[in-house]
Amino acid sequence: MIIAYDQEPLNYNYNSQLFEYINRNFKDDCGDARPTVLLTTEKTSAEKNLLLQKFGYTDAAYFFHGLAAADWYRGYQYCTDLIAPSKRKITKKYITFNRITGNSRVYRSLLIAELANHNLLSQGYVSYSEVCPVHGPYKENILDTVSKYNVSAEYISKSQHALARIPYPLRIDSTGTIPNGSQTIGPIDALTTSFLHVVTETCFWDDRTHLTEKIFKPIVARQPFVLLGCAGNLQYLRSYGFKTFDRWWDESYDEIKDPIERLQKVVNIVKDICSMSDNELESTLKGMKYVLDYNYELFYSKEFVNTTWFEMTTNLQLAISQLPLQTELKI
């Protein structure tokens, strides 16, 4: 049996219940649990390791969201509104999308608080709500970080004060509820008139190698980006051949294990960029042409899709070969 849990990140408590249900209801003809491969999009993950150990599943991982993004964003290569970076007129220093802000994504509230404390909100396109559409008010969600993620109460109190001063709601391309736009790269006008894309990934706090389609939105828009994700995930992106921006700013934030220190390091980059004039940023974009074009062309190449597909088929075949009962399966 293959469990393809390859879009959302694994959660030990939730997935334990799901996998127990599967084991009870999908036994083999002798009434025994089937030899099982767990196919995920997490190359490494403490949560995954706990689940593999508990259920005795065999591990197989691949970059699911690389294939998903290649499908969702394939039409943008023909979009004439995505003008070349060298021809863009910058009016905002950065852009950042923050729809879900509760549970593990509560760090996005801390990001907004940091931007507010540095007086940077007005210099960017920012989406953020006082009430998360999934998890409720930030005032309740942010308190969980003290016990759940070991964030200091003093830091949370400072963040609460900053968030309380914001004129809600913060919107980029809508006046009501922030749309769930995984299948789009977002409002093109805002993307092409802002310089830096601050990618706020799904996973941030824990030990996990996991990226989603979000990282490809600035690549398709040919924007420079910083990544707010788990430590080491910028290097994970590079492992697929993509280039990043260490020529222009310090990307050692990717190596910082402490989540709050990593967040603050990224905000310092945003702060430095906000100190530059629009003309300086337009000139910097021209200097980034090689990296921006390279990433764009790699994303739309057969090479990237084939690499990701080969990763999936190879790892799945390897996992199947390790099962106690050998069954021929052609992929």
ZABA-751153 format. One record per residue: x, y, z of N, C-alpha, C in turn; residue in three letters. Coordinates in steps of 0.001 Angstrom, whole numbers, padded with zeros to 6 digits, always signed. Last residue first. Example, Ala and Ser with C-alpha at 12.3 -4.5 7.8 and 13.67 -1.06 7.14 Angstrom:
! ZABA-751153
+012850-002250+007080+013670-001060+007140+012900+000030+007870ser+013190-005690+007800+012300-004500+007800+013200-003300+007800ala
//
This chain:
! ZABA-751153
+006038+002086-012695+005683+003490-012515+005997+004253-013792ile+005041-001136-011845+005628-000287-012858+005105+001124-012701lys+005792-003419-009438+004959-002254-009701+005661-001371-010709leu+005792-006546-007950+006254-005759-009090+005274-004635-009336glu+006368-006905-004549+005369-006908-005601+005854-006048-006743thr+007501-008455-001697+007904-007863-002960+006775-008020-003981gln+007183-007676+001581+006547-008450+000531+006826-007774-000794leu+008737-005790+002965+008923-007222+003239+008259-008122+002207pro+010186-003167+000955+009056-003749+001665+009274-005241+001885leu+012153-002150-000613+012509-002425+000782+011362-003046+001577gln+011035-001538-003019+011993-002653-002998+012382-003051-001577ser+009621+000738-002348+008882-000497-002629+009806-001713-002539ile+011740+002580-002183+010943+002259-000995+010195+000942-001179ala+012578+002627-004846+013504+002189-003802+012743+001783-002548leu+010295+003666-006098+010750+002311-006435+011689+001762-005369gln+010335+006202-004902+009206+005306-004687+009586+003862-005003leu+012699+007302-005813+012525+007088-004373+011371+006144-004072asn+012135+007336-008615+013286+006615-008071+013099+006297-006594thr+009875+008965-008810+009814+007576-009259+010954+006742-008692thr+010829+011419-007660+009671+010714-007130+009681+009239-007530met+013045+012063-009269+013195+011929-007821+012045+011118-007233glu+011807+012302-011742+012782+011228-011539+012995+010985-010050phe+010331+014638-011260+009640+013380-011564+010566+012178-011331trp+012416+016461-010878+011466+016214-009798+010716+014902-010007thr+013681+016345-013378+014438+016074-012152+013495+015704-011016thr+011608+017122-015090+012155+015776-015197+012937+015384-013948asn+011272+019788-014272+010167+018831-014148+010697+017398-014176val+013860+020795-014921+013335+020850-013556+012215+019835-013351phe+014092+020246-017720+015073+019742-016766+014511+019707-015350glu+012267+021658-019102+011989+020236-018906+012921+019649-017850lys+011833+024906-017547+012543+023938-018377+012050+022520-018122ser+010851+026824-015903+010041+026467-017065+010722+025435-017974tyr+012927+027049-014030+011598+026633-013595+010765+026149-014776phe+015005+028027-015649+015108+026693-015063+013736+026185-014639leu+014039+030580-016246+014211+029617-017334+014348+028197-016804glu+014063+031721-013672+012828+031686-014470+012927+030600-015536tyr+016774+031560-012991+015768+030849-012201+014464+030675-012973asn+017881+033236-015026+018304+031839-014869+017244+031033-014118tyr+016717+035723-014551+016432+035014-015804+016778+033533-015687asp+017837+036284-012021+016387+036265-012209+016002+035494-013461leu+020616+036197-012545+020013+035275-011580+018510+035151-011806val+020898+038240-014508+021367+036879-014760+020681+035876-013834tyr+019821+040587-013259+019201+039988-014451+019619+038531-014656lys+020724+042143-011259+020303+040781-010911+019784+039998-012107met+021082+044645-012319+022276+043867-011984+021976+042429-011631gly+018428+045431-012442+019166+045224-013691+020424+044397-013447lys+017919+045698-009700+017204+044693-010490+017933+044388-011792leu+019505+047929-009142+019877+046621-008582+019184+045499-009344thr+018030+049925-010406+019382+049622-010895+019843+048256-010395ser+015796+049841-008769+015648+049562-010200+016999+049223-010820glu+016975+050647-006375+016427+049300-006488+016213+048906-007944leu+017640+053279-006965+018701+052331-006612+018198+050887-006764glu+015092+054336-007359+016052+054307-008473+017178+053317-008204asn+014039+054164-004793+013430+053382-005869+014378+053267-007052asp+016711+053964-002333+015738+054688-003151+015164+053765-004220ser+016940+052057+000717+017391+052387-000630+016296+053134-001397met+015781+051218+003015+016604+052436+003108+017117+052887+001741ser+014638+048835+002407+013746+049985+002538+014519+051300+002666cys+016853+047204+002598+016290+047469+001269+015364+048688+001308ile+017147+047120+005375+018213+047678+004535+017686+048045+003154asp+014740+045836+006074+015024+047192+006559+016098+047860+005701lys+015124+043328+004947+014022+044176+004471+014275+045628+004862val+017234+042523+006585+017436+042644+005137+016368+043548+004539ile+015917+042457+009032+017029+043397+008850+017362+043591+007374asn+014189+040332+008600+013628+041678+008708+014721+042735+008550val+016056+038246+008709+015367+038536+007450+014790+039948+007470val+016717+038388+011414+017772+038544+010409+017160+038881+009047lys+014300+037803+012618+014854+039150+012762+015964+039426+011755gln+014043+035070+011909+013048+036060+011498+013632+037471+011541leu+016234+034008+013266+016160+033893+011806+015174+034926+011242arg+015495+034539+015909+016718+035148+015372+016718+035109+013843glu+013233+032899+016000+013083+034348+016162+014326+035074+015648ile+014304+030228+015605+013330+030828+014689+013220+032347+014787pro+017587+029139+015589+016598+029810+016419+015604+030560+015540asp+019322+028385+013496+018348+027422+014027+017246+028092+014837lys+020453+029779+010587+020129+030077+011989+019025+029145+012481ile+020909+029553+007935+021631+028625+008800+021261+028781+010266glu+019610+031582+006675+019142+030226+006396+019779+029199+007319asp+021058+033831+007234+019847+033603+008019+019339+032179+007843tyr+023006+034171+005403+023319+033245+006499+022119+033035+007418ser+022822+035893+003316+021836+034815+003383+022155+033786+004466glu+023206+039241+002978+023687+038114+003780+022587+037062+003899asp+022912+040400-000422+022705+040494+001023+023116+039187+001682trp+024032+040053-002957+023426+041340-002624+023099+041505-001144trp+024965+037541-003299+025801+038636-003810+025296+039994-003346arg+022979+035858-002477+024031+036162-001517+025032+037194-002029asp+020539+034995-003610+020957+036391-003728+022044+036786-002729phe+020307+031950-005588+019727+032918-004658+020569+034195-004664thr+019336+029569-008106+020298+030504-007534+019584+031459-006591lys+018546+026079-008409+018161+027487-008394+019228+028331-007690phe+019106+023372-008248+019766+024160-009286+019441+025633-009285gly+018199+022026-006136+017519+021752-007404+018051+022637-008534tyr+019578+023110-004064+019936+021745-004452+019252+021312-005742ser+018371+025511-003499+019578+025528-004341+019930+024131-004841arg+016401+024591-001730+016023+025120-003043+017215+025111-003991leu+018106+023958+000427+017299+022912-000210+016854+023356-001598tyr+018974+026476+001154+019938+025539+000580+019217+024390-000125gln+016575+027320+002207+017131+028058+001078+018170+027186+000365leu+016270+025594+004360+015416+025406+003191+015820+026252+001990asn+017683+025967+006702+018239+025077+005690+017429+024943+004428gly+014956+026395+008916+016389+026545+008663+016842+025513+007621ala+011754+027021+007391+012622+026305+008325+014085+026510+007938cys+011267+030382+006222+010893+028984+006310+011749+028321+007364gly+011314+033037+004497+010988+032735+005880+010408+031327+005915leu+013573+034166+002180+012726+033028+002537+012562+032929+004042leu+013607+036782-000232+014129+036191+000994+013109+035152+001438val+014172+037448-003739+013367+037024-002599+014225+036687-001401phe+013653+039204-006865+014528+038687-005803+013679+038360-004575pro+011432+038106-009451+011707+038991-008334+012783+038382-007449gln+009974+036834-011572+011353+037339-011713+011623+038467-010716arg+007674+035495-011201+007560+036951-011352+008907+037611-011606ala+008729+032959-010789+007917+033192-011984+007788+034694-012260val+009971+033523-008347+010776+033023-009471+010029+033246-010778ile+007903+034244-006627+008863+035263-007063+009735+034814-008231pro+006641+031595-006654+005931+032801-007088+006898+033924-007458lys+008052+029523-005547+008159+029704-006994+007439+030952-007499phe+007470+029398-002894+008826+029802-003252+008969+030065-004745ile+004859+028397-002843+005103+029810-002530+006481+030280-002985lys+004633+025684-003124+004580+026484-004353+004925+027945-004110glu+006924+024813-000434+005675+024713-001181+005777+025532-002464thr+009316+022737+001279+008949+023967+000581+007657+023731-000188leu+011161+021295+003781+009825+021341+003194+009589+022708+002571his+012679+019762+006174+013037+020192+004830+011778+020132+003991thr+012639+020644+009557+011888+020084+008448+012423+020639+007131arg+012292+021345+012674+013357+020719+011884+012699+019989+010720asp+010107+024268+012933+010685+022988+013320+011807+022534+012395asp+008933+026715+012113+009470+026552+013458+010392+025353+013627trp+007937+026735+009428+008908+027724+009892+009643+027297+011154phe+005899+026051+006599+006642+025550+007765+007743+026534+008143cys+004926+027730+004549+004003+027018+005430+004696+026580+006716thr+006705+030905+004159+006389+029521+003865+005427+028909+004879glu+006709+033830+002836+006373+033289+004154+005839+031874+003950thr+008957+035730+001104+008198+034479+001035+007970+033961+002446val+009043+038790+000029+009277+038126+001315+008377+036894+001357val+010493+040088-002711+009388+039203-002335+009775+038494-001035his+011402+043416-003475+011726+042171-002769+010464+041394-002440leu+009983+045464-005150+011336+044926-005376+011498+043530-004780phe+006988+046114-007040+007697+045938-005769+009028+045242-006035ser+005780+046048-009432+006144+047379-008949+006779+047322-007560thr+005142+043435-009930+006099+044077-010843+006456+045501-010432thr+003266+042839-007938+004523+042095-008025+005563+042848-008843leu+001154+044539-008548+001869+044705-007286+003214+043996-007314ala+000418+043470-011044+000813+044876-010932+001613+045121-009658asp-000314+040826-010443+000890+041089-011235+001358+042532-011102ile-001277+039244-007577-001541+040428-008402-000286+040891-009135pro-000343+035698-007860-000796+036894-007176-000993+038061-008126gly+000153+033325-009011+001314+033966-008377+000912+035247-007670ile-002237+030699-008270-001806+031908-008973-000572+032477-008293thr-002923+028622-006647-002770+028306-008061-002390+029527-008897gln-003310+029734-004148-002151+028868-004363-001860+028666-005840ser-005002+031819-003034-004544+031806-004419-003321+030957-004666gly-007613+032693-001342-006679+031563-001289-006186+031316-002702asn-007953+036231-000705-008242+035018-001474-007182+033945-001262pro-008954+037796+002248-007799+037515+001390-008056+036225+000625ile-012079+039484+002265-011279+038327+002681-010130+038101+001714thr-011844+042689+000868-012508+041798+001807-011573+040703+002283gly-010304+043949-000949-010769+044751+000179-011440+043897+001239thr-007259+043027-002618-008662+042813-002296-009028+043719-001130ser-004531+043160-002901-005340+043093-004132-006815+042834-003852asp-003568+043795-000264-002804+044075-001480-003730+044192-002679ile-004265+044981+003084-004636+044292+001851-003747+044720+000681arg-004922+044872+006447-003884+045165+005460-004167+044326+004220leu-007985+046216+007923-007098+045118+007508-006022+045610+006550pro-006204+047943+010615-006660+046741+009903-007808+047066+008967tyr-003552+049700+011462-004899+049974+010932-005383+048816+010054pro-001830+048639+014402-001963+048556+012943-003395+048906+012521ile-001463+048444+017094-001411+049788+016508-001681+049798+015005arg-001357+045803+017792-002538+046562+018224-002595+047943+017576ala+001154+044995+016988+000001+044567+016198-001253+045364+016545leu+002710+046097+019064+002901+046538+017676+001684+046201+016827ala+001775+044670+021275+001646+046134+021252+001782+046665+019828his+002554+042078+020537+001139+042410+020710+000913+043912+020637gln+005341+042284+020638+004684+042046+019349+003204+042407+019421ser+005711+042576+023368+006147+043641+022464+005465+043512+021104lys+004749+040069+024176+004103+041286+024651+004458+042471+023752ser+006635+038396+022974+005238+038328+022548+004485+039575+022976ile+008910+039067+024449+008882+039293+022996+007442+039293+022481tyr+008103+038226+027004+008448+039641+026772+008389+039966+025283glu+007867+035511+026733+006652+036286+026981+006896+037770+026724ala+009781+033952+024150+009696+034642+025433+008417+035461+025540ser+008837+030831+022775+009129+032245+022546+008926+032993+023859val+008316+028083+022600+009319+028571+023534+009772+029999+023226asn+006211+027137+021189+007464+027342+020443+008556+027992+021287tyr+004180+026735+023080+004327+025793+021973+005687+025902+021287lys+004266+028806+024975+004378+027413+025415+004727+026462+024266ser+004335+031068+023238+005150+031014+024450+005363+029573+024886val+002499+030818+021223+003919+030677+020876+004809+030560+022104thr-000055+031361+022051+000363+029953+022025+001862+029797+021791asp-000480+034038+021630-000151+033612+022987+000369+032180+023028leu-001323+034266+019037+000052+034660+019339+000478+034213+020734ile-004031+033554+019040-003031+032679+018415-001616+032985+018881asn-005324+035722+020260-005334+034410+020903-004217+033520+020356glu-004796+037793+018543-004587+038019+019970-004579+036708+020746lys-005632+037016+016053-004202+036907+016342-003949+037044+017841tyr-008674+035081+015943-007942+036323+016213-006467+036096+016538pro-008775+032115+013719-009321+033129+014612-008378+034283+014899gly-007969+030221+011854-007653+029989+013263-008108+031085+014218his-008885+030987+009300-008928+029575+009704-008845+029422+011219val-008572+033692+008901-009800+033053+008407-009948+031594+008820pro-007497+035631+011671-007125+034606+010686-008395+033892+010217cys-008030+038939+012167-008607+037627+012463-008228+036668+011339val-006538+040931+011116-006631+040874+012570-007173+039522+013021glu-004485+040017+008329-005793+040248+008944-005699+040168+010459ser-002531+041064+005552-002581+040529+006917-003928+040904+007519tyr-000311+041892+002997-001638+041360+003333-001557+040716+004707ser+001478+044614+001749+001353+043644+002838-000097+043195+002967val+003890+046211+000017+002560+045640-000166+002432+044511+000849tyr+005795+048678+001940+005592+047432+001206+004134+047164+000916gly+005954+050873+003515+006878+050803+002387+006714+049533+001552gln+004374+050669+005705+003903+051546+004626+004783+051470+003384ser+005905+049009+007419+004676+048516+006791+004249+049362+005596leu+008093+049885+008824+008309+049456+007440+007019+049071+006714leu+008774+050460+011522+008083+051454+010679+008245+051148+009188asn+009642+048460+013112+010677+049161+012341+010080+050210+011399his+007244+047502+014066+008187+048094+015023+009316+048858+014338asn+006191+046408+011699+005559+047570+012319+006519+048273+013277ala+007891+044242+011327+007823+045282+010298+007213+046562+010867leu+007236+042803+013658+008605+043294+013444+008618+044420+012412glu+004532+042220+013131+004896+043020+014304+006296+043603+014156ala+004824+040580+010913+004117+041850+010764+004442+042779+011937ile+006179+038420+012180+006798+039168+011087+006150+040545+010943leu+004220+037554+013926+005459+038110+014483+006228+038890+013425leu+002387+036587+012099+002000+037709+012954+003236+038366+013560ser+003874+034459+011147+003588+035574+010237+003102+036794+011001arg+003855+032589+013130+005071+033400+012994+004857+034581+012053tyr+001621+031088+012826+001498+032264+013681+002748+033139+013596val+001594+028730+011528+001869+029919+010726+001686+031221+011512arg+000791+026769+013248+002226+026861+012971+002585+028099+012157ser-001954+028759+014299-001279+027468+014429+000205+027627+014093asn-002509+031526+011972-002642+030795+013230-001898+029484+013187gly-002691+032837+009592-001730+033347+010574-001878+032687+011935thr-003151+032900+006161-003351+032099+007369-002270+032468+008382ile-001990+035142+004601-003429+034857+004728-003716+034097+006008arg+000212+037158+003571+000020+036474+004853-001472+036260+005093asn+002737+038158+001390+001372+037651+001491+001234+036840+002774phe+004638+041004+000634+004530+039782+001430+003063+039423+001642thr+007060+043005-001001+005699+042473-000995+005690+041200-000155ile+008938+046125-001009+008783+044675-000850+007320+044306-000946tyr+008945+048819-001745+010231+048151-001510+010098+046625-001457lys+007098+050218-004446+007127+049638-003107+008405+048829-002946lys+007683+051089-006951+006946+052017-006087+006848+051512-004648thr+009769+050815-009734+009518+050391-008363+008786+051478-007588ile+009210+049919-012908+009278+051109-012076+008845+050727-010659lys+011012+047754-015164+010037+048002-014109+010296+049324-013377arg+012780+046853-017014+011846+047898-017450+010848+048293-016359lys+014175+044762-015930+014946+045950-016325+014053+047120-016739ser+012256+042716-015669+012698+043481-014495+013440+044763-014851pro+009728+042765-018211+011099+042445-017810+011515+043292-016613ala+006297+042260-017190+007342+042954-017949+008718+042616-017384ile+003766+040593-017278+004991+040356-016499+006184+040949-017255leu+001898+040990-019206+001932+041963-018103+003150+041769-017202asp+001985+038841-020901+002693+040056-021332+002735+041122-020244thr+002446+035552-020247+001758+036724-019719+002543+037992-020056cys+003572+033152-020782+002981+033857-021932+002296+035163-021511tyr+004294+032109-018427+005391+032392-019355+004888+033113-020606gln+001966+031483-017112+002547+032811-016886+003716+033127-017814tyr+001106+028873-017448+000634+029887-018383+001307+031238-018242gly+002151+027345-015352+002701+027162-016692+002288+028268-017663arg+001467+027216-012709+002013+028481-013207+002499+028408-014651tyr+000489+024630-012144-000332+025809-011855+000151+027060-012585trp+002689+022949-012941+001366+022845-013551+000571+024144-013383asp+004738+023796-011329+004975+023723-012770+003663+023621-013532ala+003564+023416-008836+003785+024775-009320+004027+024799-010825ala+003598+020602-008730+002329+021336-008656+002489+022743-009227ala+006337+020031-008794+005476+019583-009888+004155+020341-009902leu+007037+021274-006378+007717+021646-007615+006885+021255-008824gly+005530+019970-004502+005123+021321-004871+005893+021862-006072his+006906+017499-004197+005557+017558-004763+005227+018949-005292phe+009722+016343-004237+009311+017745-004201+007958+017886-004893phe+009590+013342-002215+009906+014067-003449+009333+015468-003338tyr+010216+010279-000431+009936+011717-000475+010286+012285-001837ala+009419+007495+001479+009726+007965+000126+009318+009432+000056ala+009870+004980+003981+009889+006385+003596+010168+006575+002107asp+007642+002585+005249+008875+002855+004516+008779+004246+003894thr+006269+002269+008586+006164+002550+007155+007556+002752+006557tyr+005972+001826+011294+006792+000896+010522+006675+001083+009021gly+004678+003548+012976+003844+002684+012129+004650+001690+011287phe+006689+004848+014477+005488+004348+015137+004771+003308+014298lys+008611+005590+012574+008978+004695+013664+007744+004063+014295gln+007155+007320+011001+007746+006124+010392+008090+005094+011461leu+006568+009303+012919+005486+008520+012320+006013+007237+011682leu+009114+010335+013479+008311+009769+014561+007201+008873+014008leu+009850+011273+010947+010623+010202+011571+009844+009531+012695asn+008007+013350+010578+007959+012167+009723+008698+011000+010373lys+008882+015166+012508+007531+014607+012597+007433+013319+011776glu+011398+015807+011505+011307+015137+012797+009931+014487+012973ala+012355+015389+008217+011325+015900+009105+011312+015105+010398ser+013378+015766+004827+013695+015408+006214+012655+016051+007110thr+011621+016070+002666+012864+015320+002520+013365+014857+003870lys+008312+015865+002223+009284+016288+003228+010546+015443+003108glu+006180+015014+000813+006977+016070+000197+008029+016603+001159thr+005771+011390+000834+005554+012755+001317+006391+013746+000514thr+004541+008242+001164+005076+009160+000152+004735+010585+000564leu+005104+005432+002818+004582+006771+003086+005286+007747+002150leu+004236+002157+002059+005151+003262+001765+004430+004559+002091val+003628-000861+003836+003182+000452+003392+004338+001408+003147thr+002163-004021+004101+003423-003287+003974+003149-001959+003266pro-000967-004032+005899-000228-004138+004633+001140-003469+004755arg-001807-005918+008728-001506-004601+008159-000663-004777+006897ala-003896-008856+008163-002707-008172+008687-002557-006795+008046asp-005827-010424+007069-006201-009588+008209-005043-008857+008846gly-005216-011666+004797-005024-012450+006020-005384-011654+007271cys-005493-009769+002850-006471-010863+002879-006360-011727+004134asp-004666-006710+004668-004552-007641+003553-005539-008794+003753asp-006633-003783+005630-005737-004901+005897-005651-005807+004670lys-007786-001132+006156-007239-001578+004871-006184-002653+005106phe-008605-000354+008688-009624-000559+007663-009101-001064+006319asn-006440+000056+010374-007578-000754+010828-008475-001186+009674arg-004777+001737+008894-004299+000404+009260-005448-000511+009694asn-006386+004049+008758-006026+003319+007537-005605+001892+007867ile-006458+004772+011481-007699+004463+010771-007402+003642+009513tyr-003744+005331+011844-004371+004252+012623-005684+003815+011972glu-003508+007531+010185-002829+006290+009813-003354+005103+010609phe-005072+009449+011581-005390+009076+010205-004779+007723+009853leu-003739+009621+014044-005142+009200+013995-005525+008719+012593gln-001256+010525+013139-001347+009268+013891-002772+008739+013855ser-001818+013000+012023-001548+011873+011132-001545+010534+011850asn-002217+014586+014346-003278+014403+013356-003041+013146+012525tyr+000300+014281+015672-000968+013970+016337-002085+013705+015333asn+002251+015009+013679+002272+013716+014356+000911+013357+014957tyr+001793+016155+010510+001595+016527+011902+001403+015243+012692asn+003356+017023+007442+002914+016016+008405+002790+016618+009802leu+002083+019473+005116+003126+018945+006017+002543+017948+007008pro+000260+018529+002121+000368+019236+003397+001510+018657+004237glu+001043+016724-000002+000784+018147-000221+000950+018937+001068gln+001269+013962+000272+002379+014704-000318+002048+016151-000662asp+000707+011186+001038+000399+012360+001850+001434+013422+001479tyr-000131+008415-000149+000417+009626-000762-000063+010829+000031ala+000620+005327+000829-000119+006487+001326+000563+007722+000751ile+000437+002273-000709+001131+003554-000733+000183+004615-000200ile+000846-001189+000000+000000+000000+000000+000886+001245+000000met
//
